[in-house]
Amino acid sequence: MPQPEVIRRHSLATRVLHWINALSVLLVLMSGLQIFNADPSLYWGQHGAYPERALLSIGTHGFPHWATLPSWQGLASGRHWHFFFAWVLVVNSLLFWLISIGSGHFRRDLLPSRSEIAPTHLLRDIRDHARLRFPRGEAAKHYNVLQKLAYVGVIFLLGPLILATGLSMSPGFDAACPWLVALFGSHAGGTVHRDSPPHGFAGRAVERAAFDGDGSLRSPAG
């Protein structure tokens, strides 16, 4: 009976950094919901604190208490939790980025090649995923181009956008860098900041579900 091939999916550094990120993301999200509940509405442009001008409102009290950190109504405590773990997430993500580049993990596993981003290749991958046709064998051991683009998009686009829009809501940072507020608008930055993480989490969940379908036990990183 042939022995199954054992493939080590992640280095120790990748595992530790990913778990720290997972915990930080969860706590940042829950504390962010606590902050949001202080005014459970989204605004755009220069409008804010006027419920009749809200772009979107989520009830009177916002999200349920079991989804927030802390579980009681406490804006100050929520901000403390949010800021602390947001910076843990930023520092940890930068460390992962540096290690990935230094070890060759980013270039080897995450950076799409020129042939992979060719329109014909992209369309074929999209069509195969839509039909739930996942790669097998050797191809299943590596990220496909859609997964690579998802990683690159989160690392270089969505992540910096969340950080920049979050900083644009900080009074101290506004005083030091008023151009950041002008770039996103007084309240549009807050809406983008609150709306970006769910899209990132949803995309990540879809990407992981795709991995589970096309050989997550053999995937190179995660």
Salt bridges, closest charged atoms under 4 A:
GLU5 OE2 - LYS141 NZ 3.10
ASP109 OD2 - HIS105 ND1 2.76
ASP109 OD2 - ARG108 NE 3.64
GLU116 OE1 - LYS148 NZ 3.08
ASP125 OD1 - HIS121 NE2 3.88
GLU138 OE1 - LYS141 NZ 3.06
GLU138 OE2 - HIS142 NE2 3.66
ASP195 OD2 - HIS199 ND1 3.67
GLU207 OE1 - ARG204 NH1 2.71
